[in-house]
């Protein structure tokens, strides 16, 4: 870094272009200071205080191609877009840009320029412009914007901004934005509820709902109910209730009361009878496929106008669990053809003869979520029902159920569902991975379950900050994982003790001339910036171990710095026939200035008592596609290899660690202890939030290739299996060698037989 770019998260519009260019060119380090009133670039002893000047200066310093005449025109457009208030004028500008980009990747030439970042930043910071682009009428401009935003450096810049906004010192502002969300909230009277179905383990999406419910309950000095929505005996088990409570405890979430929907089965049954008797519900034996089609087409069921007596008779058969009763369900009589299809006579009761894990064989009928949820919310005193906006179409249905039964109304507060790229949150699909043996269980560090991400090194504090950051958002998007891991890094970095590890594969032995004749031990801080973390014992010997990668980079007589020791000069290297360094000799030079060396390397003493064998683990995403579509076959997108194990030697100070402790192996990253006992300690690498480190190792968005390459070839083209139709060769089967007048000497056809 040669400069500093100072930004404030409060700037409006935010200078996205300056942030992105600084990250792309690496010519300036980004510093956030909310006291700054404008972006400021300090570069080469000069200051630049306008965004367009900053972008141009950094682009020039970073060697970006540019065309000054054309770039000025696009800079002018970028500066004008946020100021346009009339929609027709703004659409005209967007149309012009879309036409310009119809056959271009970038605005000017074939390489990215300052103009591209400037235009992207201007549109990124304009809410009105982004809203107009959602109509999908500017496909070329949208493609261009998506490309700039998808760059790893841009993603890294945005995650840096998100992490900064999510820091603890801004928590009060986040809380204020949440306070606006609860309608008619009265301090001391707010009651929220978290209603998980006990049919699996909690994942990160559930964690958001649980954290938000607890957050609001505490904010308004109210209470939160944990209610198990146990209305489907086919899927539910008591063991899942226990694990859900354990997972909530891991997140430091504790309900003021714990209940079950099954506690209200008697009351729900009475209320269903009331619905039938008042003509607001009826029995139906239409088969599921036909019922679904009739609801889609707005066709009334043939039983919609059956008598109350007939409906009660069929409901009694259902309650008894008879063969006749199994054919029927109960539907609420809302509407036949309402434009909102959720209001087209939904099912509110169905028959299931399997025993319930809490009520046993008492019931053969069970309420659906659509009926039980609003009723029990009202009965339990819930004032605000928080639910994801995927249920928004069913909100009128929720209110109708309460009104139809003359129950106390409940406020609904919507928030966006949490989706992540390369991540499955479907319980059915996660079950498939467990059943197929592709993971070791529901706490596998590759899983998005609470247990999985905690085992991977996610902290409760990072989860809380991230959920509060994205909580008010109504946008349904697939988030990158870098944002949440960047927040997690900020949480763990100040307290994670530092140790060293060297991969045993191709490690290099180094002889230190001038080193101690016998091993010497010194006490050093585990964290140089936080003495409260404690001290460790570091052993110094004249024989040390370094990484092969470092050894390969050393030049003869180069002065390097041995971390926590001092400088040394590389006097000789022994390299084998394959180019691998097998031994090095260095001369200790403690008088050397570590500020003048470009290489600061970690090392380990070559003493058995000072090192221990460990295993370092890293993981990839389970699927190779960012988002699976409805018709995608899960098996086609399974990542071939998702676990990477590396044997290493580590500083013996790690022996005192226990499972769940978080550390940093310097120059390797952050790790969490996964196995403290046994033959070797195992450490799982914690993602650090950098986009490059979180990219899929298997390739972006592609399934495991199914195309097969032919085993034999007869020419320069390699035939492959294809569904393309075959066409005859233009010149037939004979080789055709074009002749031309040339002074070049003739060469033999290397592909001829």
C-alpha positions in Angstrom: 0.0 0.0 0.0 1.3 3.5 -0.9 -1.6 5.6 0.2 -4.6 5.9 2.5 -8.3 6.3 1.5 -10.4 7.6 4.4 -14.1 7.1 4.2 -17.1 7.5 6.4 -19.9 5.0 6.4 -22.3 7.9 6.9 -21.5 9.5 3.5 -24.6 9.7 1.2 -24.4 8.8 -1.5 -21.6 6.5 -0.4 -18.4 6.7 -2.7 -18.6 3.0 -3.8 -16.4 3.8 -6.8 -13.5 5.1 -4.7 -13.7 2.1 -2.4 -13.8 -0.4 -5.3 -10.9 1.2 -7.1 -8.7 1.3 -4.0 -9.3 -2.4 -3.5 -8.8 -3.3 -7.1 -5.6 -1.4 -7.6 -4.2 -2.0 -4.1 -2.8 1.5 -4.2 -4.4 2.7 -1.0 -5.4 1.2 2.3 -9.0 1.9 3.3 -9.6 3.5 6.7 -13.1 4.2 8.0 -13.6 7.4 10.1 -17.2 8.5 10.7 -15.9 11.9 11.5 -14.9 12.4 7.8 -17.3 14.6 5.8 -16.0 13.6 2.4 -13.7 10.9 1.0 -10.0 11.8 1.3 -7.1 10.1 -0.5 -3.5 10.6 0.8 -1.2 9.4 -1.9 2.5 10.3 -2.4 2.3 13.2 0.0 -0.7 14.8 -1.8 -4.4 14.9 -0.9 -7.3 14.4 -3.2 -10.8 15.1 -1.8 -13.3 14.5 -4.6 -14.5 11.0 -5.6 -13.9 11.4 -9.3 -10.4 12.8 -8.6 -9.7 9.9 -6.2 -10.9 7.3 -8.8 -8.8 8.8 -11.6 -5.7 9.1 -9.3 -5.9 5.5 -8.1 -6.6 4.2 -11.6 -3.5 6.0 -12.9 -1.4 4.8 -10.0 -2.6 1.2 -10.5 -1.9 1.2 -14.2 -5.5 1.0 -15.5 -6.0 1.6 -19.2 -7.9 4.8 -20.0 -9.0 7.1 -22.8 -9.1 10.6 -21.3 -11.5 12.1 -23.9 -14.1 9.3 -23.6 -13.6 8.8 -19.9 -14.5 12.4 -19.1 -17.9 11.9 -20.9 -18.7 8.8 -18.8 -17.5 10.5 -15.6 -20.0 13.3 -16.4 -22.8 10.8 -16.9 -21.9 9.0 -13.7 -22.0 12.3 -11.7 -25.3 13.3 -13.3 -27.2 10.1 -12.7 -27.8 10.5 -8.9 -29.1 14.1 -9.5 -31.7 13.2 -12.1 -35.2 13.3 -10.4 -37.5 12.9 -13.4 -38.0 9.2 -14.2 -38.3 9.7 -18.0 -35.0 11.5 -18.1 -33.3 8.8 -16.0 -34.7 6.1 -18.3 -33.3 8.0 -21.3 -29.9 7.9 -19.7 -30.2 4.2 -18.9 -31.4 3.4 -22.4 -28.4 5.2 -23.9 -25.9 3.3 -21.6 -27.7 0.0 -22.4 -27.3 0.6 -26.1 -23.7 1.5 -25.7 -23.0 -1.7 -23.8 -24.9 -4.0 -26.2 -21.7 -5.3 -27.8 -19.1 -4.3 -25.2 -17.9 -5.7 -21.9 -16.5 -2.4 -20.7 -17.3 1.3 -21.4 -14.0 2.0 -23.1 -11.8 -0.5 -25.0 -11.3 -4.1 -23.9 -10.0 -3.5 -20.4 -11.5 -2.2 -17.2 -11.0 1.5 -16.6 -11.8 4.2 -14.1 -15.0 5.0 -16.0 -16.4 1.5 -15.4 -15.9 1.8 -11.6 -17.3 5.4 -11.6 -20.5 4.4 -13.4 -21.0 1.3 -11.3 -20.5 3.3 -8.1 -22.9 6.0 -9.2 -25.7 3.5 -9.9 -24.9 1.4 -6.8 -25.5 4.5 -4.7 -28.7 5.5 -6.4 -31.8 3.8 -5.0 -34.1 5.2 -7.7 -31.8 3.9 -10.5 -31.5 0.5 -9.0 -35.3 0.3 -8.7 -35.7 1.1 -12.4 -33.2 -1.5 -13.4 -35.3 -4.2 -11.7 -37.7 -4.1 -14.6 -35.2 -6.1 -16.6 -35.4 -3.8 -19.6 -31.7 -2.9 -19.5 -30.1 -6.3 -19.9 -26.8 -5.1 -21.2 -26.3 -2.5 -18.5 -27.4 -4.9 -15.8 -24.9 -7.5 -17.1 -22.2 -4.8 -17.0 -23.1 -3.8 -13.4 -23.2 -7.5 -12.2 -19.8 -8.1 -13.7 -18.2 -5.2 -11.9 -19.9 -6.2 -8.6 -18.9 -9.9 -9.0 -15.2 -9.1 -9.2 -13.4 -10.6 -6.2 -11.9 -7.3 -5.2 -15.3 -5.6 -5.4 -16.9 -8.3 -3.2 -14.0 -7.9 -0.8 -14.6 -4.1 -0.7 -18.3 -4.5 -0.1 -17.8 -7.1 2.7 -15.3 -4.6 4.3 -18.0 -1.9 4.3 -20.6 -4.3 5.7 -18.3 -5.5 8.4 -17.5 -1.9 9.4 -21.2 -1.0 9.6 -21.8 -4.0 11.7 -19.2 -3.2 14.3 -20.3 -2.9 17.9 -20.0 0.8 18.2 -22.9 1.2 15.8 -25.3 -1.3 17.5 -27.5 1.5 18.8 -28.2 2.8 15.3 -29.1 -0.7 14.2 -31.4 -1.0 17.1 -33.1 2.3 16.2 -33.9 0.9 12.7 -35.4 -2.2 14.2 -37.6 -0.1 16.6 -39.3 1.3 13.5 -40.4 -2.2 12.5 -42.7 -3.2 15.4 -46.1 -1.7 15.0 -47.8 -0.5 18.2 -45.1 -2.0 20.4 -45.6 -1.1 24.1 -42.6 -1.3 26.4 -43.0 -4.2 28.9 -45.9 -5.8 26.9 -44.2 -7.2 23.8 -44.4 -11.0 23.4 -42.6 -12.7 20.5 -42.3 -16.4 19.7 -39.9 -18.7 17.9 -41.8 -21.7 16.5 -39.4 -24.4 15.1 -40.7 -27.7 13.8 -38.9 -30.5 15.7 -38.1 -32.4 12.5 -34.4 -31.5 12.1 -31.5 -29.4 13.4 -31.5 -25.6 13.4 -29.7 -24.0 10.5 -28.4 -20.4 10.1 -31.8 -19.3 8.7 -33.5 -20.4 11.9 -30.8 -18.7 13.9 -31.7 -15.3 12.3 -35.4 -15.8 13.3 -34.5 -16.8 16.8 -32.0 -14.0 17.4 -34.5 -11.4 16.1 -37.3 -12.7 18.3 -35.0 -12.5 21.4 -33.7 -9.1 20.3 -37.1 -7.5 20.1 -38.3 -9.2 23.4 -35.3 -7.7 25.3 -35.5 -4.3 23.5 -39.1 -3.8 24.7 -38.6 -5.6 28.1 -41.0 -8.2 27.1 -40.7 -12.0 26.7 -40.1 -14.6 24.1 -41.8 -18.0 23.8 -40.1 -21.0 22.3 -43.0 -23.1 20.9 -42.4 -26.4 19.1 -44.7 -26.6 16.1 -45.3 -30.3 16.4 -48.3 -30.9 14.1 -46.8 -33.5 11.8 -46.1 -36.9 13.5 -44.6 -38.2 10.2 -41.4 -36.1 10.6 -41.1 -35.1 14.2 -39.2 -36.7 17.1 -38.4 -35.8 20.7 -34.7 -35.9 20.0 -35.0 -33.0 17.7 -36.6 -30.9 20.4 -33.6 -31.6 22.7 -31.1 -30.7 20.0 -33.0 -27.5 19.1 -32.9 -26.4 22.7 -29.1 -27.2 22.8 -28.5 -25.3 19.6 -30.4 -22.3 21.0 -28.3 -22.4 24.1 -25.1 -22.4 21.9 -26.4 -19.1 20.5 -27.2 -17.8 24.0 -30.9 -17.8 23.2 -33.2 -18.7 26.1 -37.0 -18.5 26.0 -39.0 -17.1 28.9 -41.4 -20.0 28.3 -41.4 -23.3 26.3 -44.6 -24.7 24.8 -45.9 -27.0 22.1 -48.7 -26.6 19.6 -49.8 -30.1 20.8 -50.6 -28.4 24.1 -53.6 -26.9 22.3 -54.8 -29.8 20.3 -58.1 -30.0 22.3 -58.7 -26.2 21.8 -57.8 -26.4 18.1 -60.3 -29.2 17.6 -63.0 -27.2 19.3 -62.3 -24.2 17.2 -62.3 -26.3 14.0 -65.8 -27.6 15.0 -66.8 -24.0 15.4 -65.5 -23.1 12.0 -67.6 -25.9 10.4 -70.7 -25.0 12.4 -70.5 -21.3 11.3 -70.1 -22.3 7.7 -66.5 -21.1 7.5 -65.0 -24.6 6.9 -66.0 -27.8 5.1 -64.8 -31.3 4.5 -63.3 -32.3 1.2 -62.2 -35.6 -0.3 -60.8 -34.2 -3.6 -57.5 -36.0 -4.3 -54.4 -33.8 -3.8 -53.4 -33.4 -7.4 -56.9 -32.3 -8.5 -57.3 -30.0 -5.5 -54.0 -28.3 -6.4 -55.2 -27.9 -10.0 -58.6 -26.5 -9.0 -57.0 -24.0 -6.6 -54.7 -22.8 -9.4 -57.6 -22.5 -11.8 -60.1 -21.0 -9.4 -62.5 -23.9 -9.5 -64.7 -24.5 -6.5 -64.6 -28.0 -4.8 -67.8 -30.1 -5.4 -68.1 -30.3 -1.6 -67.8 -26.5 -0.9 -71.5 -26.1 -0.3 -72.1 -29.4 1.6 -74.3 -29.2 4.7 -72.9 -28.6 8.2 -74.2 -32.0 9.2 -72.3 -33.8 6.4 -69.1 -31.9 7.2 -69.3 -32.7 10.9 -69.9 -36.4 10.0 -66.8 -36.5 7.8 -64.8 -34.7 10.5 -65.9 -37.3 13.0 -64.6 -40.1 10.6 -61.3 -38.3 10.4 -61.0 -38.0 14.1 -61.6 -41.7 14.4 -58.9 -42.4 11.8 -61.2 -44.8 9.8 -60.5 -45.8 6.2 -63.3 -43.4 5.2 -61.8 -40.6 7.4 -58.4 -40.9 5.7 -59.9 -39.8 2.5 -61.0 -36.4 3.8 -59.5 -33.1 5.0 -61.0 -29.9 6.3 -60.7 -26.7 4.3 -61.3 -23.1 5.3 -64.0 -21.4 3.2 -62.2 -18.2 2.3 -62.4 -17.7 -1.5 -62.4 -19.7 -4.7 -60.7 -17.4 -7.1 -59.0 -14.7 -5.1 -55.9 -13.3 -7.0 -53.9 -14.3 -3.9 -53.9 -18.1 -4.3 -53.0 -18.5 -0.6 -56.6 -17.4 0.1 -58.2 -20.1 -2.1 -59.7 -22.4 0.6 -56.5 -23.7 2.3 -56.5 -27.0 4.1 -56.7 -26.5 7.9 -57.0 -30.1 9.2 -55.8 -33.5 7.8 -55.8 -37.1 9.0 -52.6 -39.0 10.1 -52.8 -42.2 12.0 -49.2 -42.4 13.0 -48.6 -41.9 16.8 -47.5 -38.5 17.9 -44.2 -38.3 19.9 -46.0 -36.4 22.7 -49.7 -37.3 22.6 -49.3 -40.9 21.4 -52.5 -42.4 19.8 -54.9 -39.9 21.2 -55.3 -38.0 18.0 -55.7 -39.1 14.4 -56.2 -35.6 13.1 -53.8 -32.7 13.2 -54.1 -29.0 12.3 -52.0 -27.5 9.6 -49.5 -24.7 10.3 -51.8 -22.2 8.5 -54.5 -22.8 11.0 -52.6 -23.6 14.2 -50.0 -20.8 14.0 -52.4 -17.8 14.1 -54.7 -19.5 16.6 -52.0 -20.5 19.1 -50.2 -17.1 18.7 -53.4 -15.4 19.8 -54.1 -17.8 22.6 -50.5 -17.5 24.0 -50.6 -13.8 24.1 -48.1 -13.2 21.3 -48.2 -9.5 20.3 -45.9 -9.6 17.3 -45.4 -12.6 15.1 -42.0 -12.3 13.2 -41.9 -14.4 10.1 -40.0 -14.4 6.8 -41.6 -12.5 3.9 -41.9 -15.7 1.9 -45.2 -16.0 4.0 -46.3 -12.5 2.9 -49.0 -13.8 0.6 -50.3 -15.8 3.6 -50.5 -12.9 5.9 -54.1 -12.1 5.0 -54.9 -15.8 5.6 -53.3 -15.5 9.0 -55.5 -12.5 9.9 -58.6 -14.2 8.4 -58.2 -17.2 10.7 -58.1 -15.0 13.8 -61.0 -12.8 12.7 -63.1 -15.8 11.8 -62.8 -17.2 15.3 -63.1 -13.7 17.0 -59.7 -14.1 18.7 -57.3 -11.4 19.8 -55.4 -9.9 16.8 -51.6 -10.3 16.4 -49.3 -8.0 14.6 -47.1 -9.5 11.8 -43.6 -8.2 11.2 -41.9 -9.4 8.0 -38.1 -9.9 7.5 -36.2 -11.4 4.5 -35.3 -15.0 4.5 -31.6 -15.7 4.8 -30.1 -17.4 1.8 -26.4 -18.0 1.0 -24.6 -18.9 -2.2 -23.5 -22.6 -2.6 -25.7 -23.4 0.4 -28.6 -25.7 1.0 -31.1 -24.8 3.8 -33.7 -27.4 2.8 -34.0 -30.1 5.5 -34.8 -32.7 2.9 -31.6 -31.9 0.9 -29.5 -31.8 4.0 -30.9 -35.2 5.1 -29.8 -36.5 1.7 -26.2 -35.5 2.3 -26.3 -37.2 5.8 -28.0 -40.4 4.5 -25.6 -40.6 1.5 -22.6 -40.5 3.8 -21.2 -37.3 2.1 -20.9 -35.6 5.5 -20.3 -37.0 9.0 -23.5 -35.7 10.6 -25.6 -32.7 11.3 -22.7 -30.9 13.0 -20.4 -31.3 10.0 -18.4 -28.1 9.5 -19.6 -28.0 5.9 -23.3 -27.8 7.0 -25.2 -24.5 7.5 -26.6 -25.9 10.7 -26.0 -24.0 13.9 -23.8 -26.8 15.1 -21.9 -26.9 11.8 -21.1 -23.2 11.6 -20.2 -23.1 15.3 -17.9 -26.1 14.7 -16.3 -24.2 11.8 -15.5 -21.3 14.1 -18.4 -18.9 13.9 -18.9 -17.0 17.1 -22.3 -16.0 18.7 -21.3 -12.4 18.7 -20.6 -12.4 15.0 -23.9 -14.1 14.3 -25.7 -11.5 16.4 -24.0 -8.6 14.7 -24.7 -10.0 11.2 -28.4 -10.8 11.9 -28.9 -7.3 13.3 -27.2 -5.9 10.2 -29.4 -7.7 7.7 -32.5 -8.0 9.9 -34.5 -5.0 8.7 -33.9 -5.8 5.0 -36.9 -7.0 2.9 -34.8 -7.9 -0.1 -34.7 -11.6 -0.9 -31.2 -12.2 -2.1 -28.5 -14.9 -2.0 -25.8 -13.5 0.3 -22.1 -14.2 0.0 -20.5 -15.8 3.0 -17.7 -13.3 3.1 -19.7 -10.7 5.0 -20.5 -12.8 8.0 -17.0 -14.3 8.2 -15.5 -10.8 7.9 -17.5 -9.8 11.0 -16.4 -13.0 12.7 -12.8 -12.2 12.1 -13.2 -8.8 13.8 -14.6 -10.6 16.8 -11.8 -13.2 17.1 -8.8 -11.3 16.0 -8.3 -9.3 19.2 -8.4 -12.4 21.5 -7.1 -15.3 19.4 -3.6 -16.4 20.7 -0.9 -16.7 18.0 1.1 -19.9 17.3 3.1 -21.4 14.5 2.7 -24.5 12.3 4.8 -25.9 9.4 3.4 -28.4 6.9 5.3 -31.6 7.2 5.1 -32.2 3.4 8.4 -30.9 2.0 9.4 -28.9 5.1 13.0 -27.6 5.0 15.6 -28.0 7.7 17.7 -24.8 8.3 21.0 -24.6 10.1 21.5 -21.3 11.8 25.1 -20.2 12.2 25.4 -18.1 15.3 22.4 -19.8 16.9 22.4 -21.2 20.4 24.6 -24.2 21.1 21.9 -25.7 23.3 18.1 -25.0 23.2 17.1 -21.8 24.9 13.5 -21.0 26.1 12.0 -17.6 26.4 8.5 -16.4 27.4 6.7 -14.4 24.8 3.2 -13.0 24.6 0.6 -15.1 22.8 -0.8 -11.9 21.3 1.5 -9.0 20.8 -1.3 -6.4 20.9 -3.2 -8.0 23.8 -1.1 -9.1 26.8 -4.2 -10.4 28.6 -4.2 -13.4 26.3 -1.2 -14.7 28.2 2.3 -16.0 27.5 3.9 -18.9 25.7 7.2 -20.6 25.8 9.3 -20.3 22.6 12.3 -22.6 22.1 15.3 -21.3 20.1 17.7 -23.9 18.5 20.5 -23.7 15.9 18.4 -26.1 13.7 14.9 -24.9 12.7 12.2 -25.9 10.2 10.6 -23.6 7.6 8.0 -23.9 4.9 9.1 -25.1 1.4 7.2 -22.2 -0.1 9.3 -19.7 1.9 12.5 -21.6 1.1 11.9 -21.5 -2.6 11.6 -17.7 -2.4 14.9 -17.1 -0.7 17.7 -15.6 -2.9 21.4 -16.1 -2.1 22.7 -13.8 0.5 19.2 -12.4 1.0 18.5 -11.0 4.5 15.2 -12.2 5.9 13.5 -11.9 9.3 12.8 -14.9 11.6 9.7 -13.9 13.5 10.2 -13.3 17.2 14.0 -13.8 16.8 15.7 -11.4 14.5 17.3 -11.1 11.0 19.3 -13.8 9.3 21.2 -14.0 6.0 20.7 -16.9 3.6 24.2 -18.2 2.8 23.4 -21.4 0.9 20.5 -23.6 -0.4 20.6 -27.2 -1.4 18.1 -28.1 -4.2 17.4 -31.6 -5.5 16.8 -32.6 -9.2 13.1 -31.7 -9.0 13.7 -28.2 -7.8 12.8 -28.9 -4.1 14.8 -27.2 -1.5 16.2 -29.8 0.9 18.5 -27.8 3.2 19.4 -24.2 3.9 22.2 -22.5 5.8 21.7 -19.1 7.4 23.8 -16.8 9.4 22.1 -15.0 12.3 22.3 -11.2 12.0 20.6 -9.8 15.0 21.9 -6.3 14.3 19.9 -6.2 11.1 16.8 -4.0 10.8 13.6 -6.0 10.4 11.9 -2.9 8.9 14.1 -3.2 5.9 13.4 -6.9 5.1 10.6 -7.9 2.8 10.2 -11.4 4.2 9.1 -12.1 7.7 8.8 -15.9 8.1 7.6 -18.2 10.9 9.7 -21.2 11.9 9.8 -24.1 14.4 12.7 -25.4 16.5 14.0 -28.8 15.4 13.5 -30.3 18.8 11.0 -33.0 19.4 9.9 -31.6 22.8 9.0 -28.2 21.3 6.7 -29.4 18.5 3.7 -31.7 18.2 2.1 -33.3 15.1 -1.3 -31.8 14.1 -3.8 -32.0 11.3 -5.0 -28.8 9.6 -8.5 -29.1 7.9 -10.1 -26.9 5.3 -13.4 -27.3 3.5 -15.2 -26.4 0.2 -18.8 -25.9 -0.5 -20.9 -29.1 -0.8 -22.4 -28.0 -4.1 -20.8 -26.4 -7.2 -23.7 -24.1 -8.1 -24.4 -20.9 -6.4 -28.2 -21.5 -6.3 -30.0 -24.6 -7.3 -33.0 -24.2 -9.4 -36.3 -26.0 -8.9 -35.6 -28.7 -11.6 -31.9 -29.2 -10.8 -30.9 -32.7 -9.7 -29.0 -32.4 -6.5 -26.7 -35.3 -7.4 -25.5 -33.4 -10.5 -24.0 -30.6 -8.5 -22.2 -32.3 -5.6 -18.7 -31.1 -5.2 -16.3 -34.0 -5.8 -13.9 -33.2 -3.0 -14.9 -31.0 0.0 -12.4 -31.9 2.7 -8.7 -31.1 2.6 -6.3 -32.5 5.3 -2.8 -31.3 5.8 -0.3 -32.9 8.2 1.8 -30.3 10.0 4.0 -29.8 13.0 2.9 -27.1 15.5 4.3 -25.2 18.3 4.0 -27.4 21.4 2.2 -24.6 23.3 -1.0 -25.7 21.5 -1.1 -28.8 23.7 -2.9 -26.9 26.4 -5.8 -26.0 24.1 -9.2 -27.6 24.4 -12.0 -28.4 21.8 -13.6 -25.2 20.6 -10.7 -22.9 21.4 -9.9 -20.4 18.6 -6.3 -19.5 17.6 -4.3 -18.1 14.8 -1.5 -20.0 13.1 0.4 -16.9 11.9 0.6 -16.6 8.2 -1.8 -19.5 7.8 -5.0 -18.1 9.2 -7.5 -18.6 12.1 -8.3 -22.1 13.3 -10.6 -23.7 15.8 -9.6 -26.8 17.8 -11.8 -29.7 16.7 -10.0 -32.6 18.3 -7.8 -32.0 21.4 -7.1 -35.6 22.4 -6.1 -38.6 20.4 -2.9 -39.2 18.4 -3.0 -35.8 16.7 -4.8 -32.6 17.4 -7.1 -31.4 14.6 -7.7 -27.8 13.7 -10.4 -26.5 11.3 -9.6 -23.4 9.3 -11.9 -20.5 10.0 -12.8 -18.5 6.8 -11.5 -14.9 7.2 -14.1 -13.2 5.0 -11.8 -12.6 2.0 -13.7 -13.3 -1.2 -10.8 -15.1 -2.8 -10.5 -17.5 0.1 -14.2 -18.2 0.0 -14.5 -18.9 -3.7 -15.5 -22.5 -4.6 -12.5 -24.6 -5.0 -14.3 -26.9 -7.4 -15.2 -24.2 -10.0 -18.1 -21.7 -10.2 -21.6 -22.9 -11.0 -20.9 -26.0 -12.9 -21.9 -29.6 -12.3 -19.4 -32.4 -12.3 -18.7 -32.8 -16.0 -20.6 -35.6 -17.7 -19.1 -35.0 -21.2 -16.7 -37.9 -22.1 -13.7 -37.5 -24.2 -13.0 -40.1 -26.9 -10.1 -42.4 -26.2 -8.7 -42.1 -29.7 -8.2 -39.1 -31.9 -7.3 -39.0 -35.6 -6.6 -35.3 -35.9 -6.2 -32.0 -34.2 -9.8 -31.9 -33.0 -10.7 -34.1 -30.0 -14.1 -35.6 -30.6 -16.6 -35.5 -27.6 -20.0 -36.9 -27.0 -22.5 -34.3 -28.1 -26.2 -33.9 -28.9 -25.4 -31.6 -31.8 -26.5 -32.9 -35.2 -23.8 -34.2 -37.5 -22.9 -32.4 -40.8 -20.8 -33.7 -43.7 -17.3 -32.4 -44.1 -17.1 -29.6 -46.6 -14.3 -31.2 -48.5 -15.3 -34.8 -47.9 -13.0 -37.3 -46.2 -9.8 -36.5 -48.1 -7.3 -34.2 -46.6 -7.2 -30.8 -48.2 -4.0 -28.8 -47.8 -4.5 -25.3 -49.2 -1.7 -24.0 -51.4 -0.5 -20.4 -51.4 2.4 -18.4 -52.8 4.8 -18.0 -49.9 8.5 -17.7 -49.2 8.2 -19.6 -45.9 10.1 -22.9 -45.8 7.9 -26.0 -45.8 7.2 -27.9 -42.5 6.0 -31.4 -41.9 2.4 -31.8 -40.8 2.8 -33.1 -37.3 -0.8 -34.5 -37.2 -0.4 -36.5 -40.4 -0.4 -40.3 -40.1 
